[in-house]
Amino acid sequence: MPAPRTLLLTGAAGGLGTLMRGLLPAYGYELRLFDMTPIEGEPGAITADLADRDALREAVRGVDAIVHLAGISLEASFEKILRANIEGTYNLYEAARAEGVRRVVFASSNHAVGFTPRPREDTPVGTAGLIPVDTPHRPDTYYGLSKCFGEDLAQLYWDQHGIETVSVRIGSCFMEPTTVRMLSVRLSPGDGARLFHAALTAQDVGHTVVYGSSANTRLWWDLSTARALGFEPQDDSEQFAEKLVAEQGELDPANRDHAYLGGQFVTNPPRWPH
């Protein structure tokens, strides 16, 4: 696919959106920003809710591709998740269909498969012991359930309307990991931009699901579908391991928070504060 020129970046005021606002322009993209929260220093940003179909269609009009990061990123009531993540993502795809946008990068999540048992510590990188992309959906929360819906919606819009999507099951994208679990699932911001760029420019993706993390020494999942897009991760969270393990200890398989891919989300998920 020729490199898109203009991207709609939804959720541009959020944590991941803020990181990508700073990193994606280096790949030659012109960003059109969309968020329900005003973005300081960005007077051209579109301030609207995903429920506002007219504003969303106007935001989509004329862009080459969409990076969809908007929505609730923690657990919340089903009603809130339904409005923001399920109906909101549907509204986005309908706007893309109506305006002829053919490529979406959808921020899915590892929480779509959060009740999948994590690999053992002795599973070497590159073996069949890593969690495959085709592992069945096992959401750990209403939030995770909404990401299952988003992936299935992307498949429907590819099959029915020819809109291509790369669904990225993001681990944790922060400057530094804050828990031992994140040593396995962290996607560095730099690798995040590299992965999104690969997802935007790869040929013939149809609907492709990939795991989103760096090439971590303690990697839990298979990155082969991400690498097939042209993604070459350059970072590894192991540089932070000594400090975090000294503070928190190694993961304990007898602890449900540690036994499953979703971590704390399977027992006591952090709640959306709004």
C-alpha positions as CSV (number, residue, x, y, z in Angstrom):
1,M,0.0,0.0,0.0
2,P,1.4,3.5,-0.8
3,A,2.2,5.4,2.4
4,P,-0.8,7.3,3.6
5,R,-0.3,11.0,3.8
6,T,-3.1,12.2,6.0
7,L,-4.1,10.2,9.1
8,L,-7.0,10.6,11.4
9,L,-5.8,9.9,14.9
10,T,-8.7,9.4,17.3
11,G,-8.0,9.5,21.0
12,A,-5.3,12.0,20.3
13,A,-5.4,13.5,23.8
14,G,-4.9,10.2,25.6
15,G,-1.7,8.7,26.8
16,L,-1.0,6.6,23.7
17,G,-2.4,9.3,21.4
18,T,-0.1,11.9,22.9
19,L,2.9,9.6,22.3
20,M,1.9,9.0,18.7
21,R,1.3,12.7,18.1
22,G,4.9,13.2,18.7
23,L,6.3,10.1,16.9
24,L,4.2,9.5,13.8
25,P,5.0,12.7,11.9
26,A,8.6,11.6,11.5
27,Y,7.3,8.9,9.2
28,G,5.8,11.6,6.9
29,Y,2.3,11.6,8.1
30,E,0.1,14.7,8.5
31,L,-2.2,14.1,11.4
32,R,-5.8,15.2,11.8
33,L,-6.5,15.0,15.6
34,F,-9.8,13.9,17.1
35,D,-10.7,13.6,20.8
36,M,-13.6,14.5,23.1
37,T,-11.1,16.4,25.2
38,P,-9.5,19.7,23.9
39,I,-5.8,19.3,23.0
40,E,-3.7,22.2,24.3
41,G,-1.6,23.7,21.5
42,E,-3.5,22.0,18.8
43,P,-6.1,24.6,17.6
44,G,-7.0,22.5,14.6
45,A,-7.9,19.4,16.6
46,I,-11.5,18.2,16.3
47,T,-13.2,18.1,19.7
48,A,-16.1,15.7,19.6
49,D,-17.5,12.5,20.9
50,L,-17.6,9.2,18.9
51,A,-21.3,9.3,19.3
52,D,-21.4,12.5,17.2
53,R,-21.8,10.9,13.8
54,D,-21.8,14.1,11.8
55,A,-18.5,15.3,13.5
56,L,-17.0,11.9,13.0
57,R,-17.8,11.8,9.3
58,E,-16.4,15.2,8.8
59,A,-13.2,14.2,10.6
60,V,-12.9,11.1,8.4
61,R,-13.5,12.9,5.1
62,G,-10.5,13.2,2.9
63,V,-8.0,11.2,5.1
64,D,-6.0,8.3,3.7
65,A,-6.2,6.1,6.8
66,I,-7.3,6.0,10.4
67,V,-5.5,5.1,13.6
68,H,-8.3,4.5,16.1
69,L,-7.1,4.9,19.7
70,A,-10.2,6.5,21.1
71,G,-12.4,5.0,23.7
72,I,-12.3,3.8,27.3
73,S,-9.0,2.1,28.1
74,L,-9.8,0.6,31.5
75,E,-12.8,-1.2,33.0
76,A,-16.1,0.6,33.3
77,S,-19.8,-0.2,33.5
78,F,-21.2,-2.1,30.5
79,E,-23.3,1.0,29.6
80,K,-20.2,3.2,29.4
81,I,-18.2,0.6,27.4
82,L,-21.2,0.0,25.1
83,R,-21.4,3.7,24.2
84,A,-17.7,4.6,23.9
85,N,-16.0,1.4,22.7
86,I,-18.7,-0.6,20.9
87,E,-21.1,1.9,19.4
88,G,-18.2,4.4,19.0
89,T,-16.1,1.9,17.0
90,Y,-19.2,1.1,14.9
91,N,-19.7,4.8,14.2
92,L,-16.1,5.1,13.1
93,Y,-16.3,2.2,10.7
94,E,-19.6,3.5,9.3
95,A,-17.9,6.9,8.7
96,A,-14.9,5.2,7.0
97,R,-17.3,3.2,4.8
98,A,-19.3,6.3,3.8
99,E,-16.2,8.3,3.0
100,G,-14.2,5.6,1.2
101,V,-11.4,5.2,3.7
102,R,-9.8,1.8,3.0
103,R,-7.3,1.3,5.9
104,V,-7.8,1.4,9.7
105,V,-5.4,0.5,12.5
106,F,-7.5,-0.5,15.4
107,A,-6.1,-0.3,19.0
108,S,-7.2,-3.7,20.3
109,S,-5.8,-5.1,23.5
110,N,-4.3,-8.1,25.1
111,H,-7.4,-8.0,27.4
112,A,-9.4,-9.5,24.5
113,V,-7.6,-12.8,25.4
114,G,-6.9,-11.8,29.1
115,F,-8.1,-15.1,30.6
116,T,-5.5,-17.0,28.5
117,P,-2.9,-18.6,30.8
118,R,0.4,-16.9,30.3
119,P,3.4,-19.0,29.2
120,R,5.8,-20.5,31.7
121,E,9.0,-18.6,32.5
122,D,11.1,-21.3,30.8
123,T,9.4,-20.8,27.5
124,P,12.1,-19.6,25.1
125,V,11.4,-16.9,22.6
126,G,10.4,-18.2,19.2
127,T,8.9,-21.5,20.3
128,A,5.4,-22.9,20.0
129,G,4.9,-22.1,23.7
130,L,4.2,-18.5,23.0
131,I,0.6,-17.4,22.8
132,P,-0.5,-17.4,19.1
133,V,-2.6,-14.7,17.5
134,D,-5.4,-17.2,16.7
135,T,-5.9,-18.1,20.4
136,P,-9.7,-17.9,21.1
137,H,-11.1,-14.7,22.5
138,R,-11.2,-14.9,26.3
139,P,-11.9,-11.4,27.5
140,D,-11.2,-10.5,31.1
141,T,-13.5,-7.5,31.4
142,Y,-16.2,-5.6,29.6
143,Y,-13.3,-3.5,28.3
144,G,-11.7,-6.7,26.9
145,L,-15.1,-7.8,25.5
146,S,-15.3,-4.5,23.6
147,K,-12.0,-5.2,22.0
148,C,-13.3,-8.7,20.9
149,F,-16.2,-6.8,19.3
150,G,-13.8,-4.4,17.6
151,E,-11.8,-7.2,16.0
152,D,-14.9,-8.9,14.8
153,L,-16.3,-5.7,13.5
154,A,-13.1,-5.1,11.6
155,Q,-13.4,-8.6,10.1
156,L,-17.0,-7.9,9.0
157,Y,-16.1,-4.6,7.4
158,W,-13.3,-6.3,5.5
159,D,-15.5,-9.1,4.3
160,Q,-18.5,-6.9,3.5
161,H,-17.1,-3.6,2.5
162,G,-13.4,-4.1,1.7
163,I,-12.0,-1.9,4.5
164,E,-8.7,-3.3,5.6
165,T,-7.7,-3.3,9.3
166,V,-4.8,-4.2,11.4
167,S,-6.0,-4.9,14.9
168,V,-3.1,-4.4,17.3
169,R,-3.5,-6.2,20.7
170,I,-1.5,-3.7,22.6
171,G,0.3,-4.7,25.8
172,S,1.3,-1.6,27.7
173,C,2.8,1.4,25.9
174,F,4.6,3.6,28.4
175,M,8.1,5.2,28.5
176,E,9.1,2.7,31.2
177,P,7.4,-0.5,32.6
178,T,6.0,-0.1,36.1
179,T,5.4,-3.8,37.0
180,V,7.2,-7.1,36.4
181,R,4.3,-8.2,34.2
182,M,5.0,-5.2,31.9
183,L,8.5,-6.6,31.2
184,S,6.7,-9.2,29.0
185,V,4.0,-7.1,27.4
186,R,5.5,-3.6,27.1
187,L,5.5,-1.9,23.7
188,S,8.0,0.9,23.8
189,P,6.7,4.2,22.3
190,G,9.3,3.9,19.5
191,D,8.3,0.4,18.7
192,G,4.7,1.5,18.8
193,A,5.2,4.0,16.1
194,R,7.2,1.5,14.1
195,L,4.3,-1.0,14.4
196,F,1.6,1.5,13.4
197,H,3.7,2.6,10.4
198,A,4.1,-1.0,9.3
199,A,0.3,-1.6,9.8
200,L,-0.5,1.5,7.7
201,T,1.8,0.6,4.8
202,A,1.8,-3.2,4.5
203,Q,0.2,-4.7,1.4
204,D,-3.0,-6.8,1.4
205,V,-3.6,-7.0,5.1
206,G,-7.3,-7.8,4.8
207,H,-8.1,-8.1,8.5
208,T,-4.9,-9.0,10.3
209,V,-4.5,-9.4,14.1
210,V,-1.1,-8.8,15.7
211,Y,0.2,-8.6,19.2
212,G,1.7,-5.2,20.0
213,S,4.9,-5.4,22.1
214,S,8.6,-4.9,21.8
215,A,11.0,-7.8,21.4
216,N,11.1,-8.4,25.1
217,T,13.3,-11.1,26.6
218,R,10.3,-12.2,28.6
219,L,7.9,-12.1,25.7
220,W,4.7,-14.0,26.1
221,W,3.1,-13.9,22.7
222,D,4.0,-14.6,19.1
223,L,5.0,-11.5,17.1
224,S,5.1,-13.3,13.7
225,T,2.1,-11.6,12.2
226,A,3.4,-8.2,13.2
227,R,6.8,-9.0,11.7
228,A,5.1,-10.2,8.5
229,L,3.8,-6.6,8.1
230,G,7.4,-5.3,8.1
231,F,7.6,-4.5,11.9
232,E,11.1,-4.8,13.3
233,P,11.0,-4.1,17.0
234,Q,14.2,-2.5,18.3
235,D,13.6,-2.4,22.1
236,D,13.6,-4.8,25.0
237,S,12.2,-4.1,28.5
238,E,14.8,-6.3,30.2
239,Q,16.9,-3.2,31.0
240,F,14.3,-2.4,33.6
241,A,14.1,-5.9,35.1
242,E,16.6,-5.8,37.9
243,K,15.0,-2.8,39.6
244,L,11.4,-4.1,39.2
245,V,12.1,-7.6,40.3
246,A,14.0,-6.3,43.3
247,E,11.0,-4.2,44.3
248,Q,8.2,-6.6,43.4
249,G,9.6,-10.1,43.1
250,E,9.1,-12.5,40.2
251,L,5.6,-13.4,39.1
252,D,3.9,-16.2,41.1
253,P,1.9,-18.7,39.1
254,A,-0.3,-19.3,42.2
255,N,-1.4,-15.7,42.1
256,R,-4.4,-15.2,39.7
257,D,-3.1,-11.8,38.8
258,H,0.1,-13.4,37.6
259,A,-1.3,-16.6,36.1
260,Y,-3.2,-15.1,33.2
261,L,-2.3,-12.8,30.3
262,G,-4.6,-10.1,31.6
263,G,-2.9,-9.6,34.9
264,Q,-4.8,-7.5,37.4
265,F,-7.7,-7.2,35.0
266,V,-8.8,-10.8,35.8
267,T,-9.3,-10.1,39.5
268,N,-9.5,-6.4,40.3
269,P,-9.3,-4.3,37.1
270,P,-8.5,-0.6,37.3
271,R,-11.6,1.5,36.7
272,W,-12.1,4.3,34.3
273,P,-12.1,7.5,36.4
274,H,-14.5,9.5,34.3
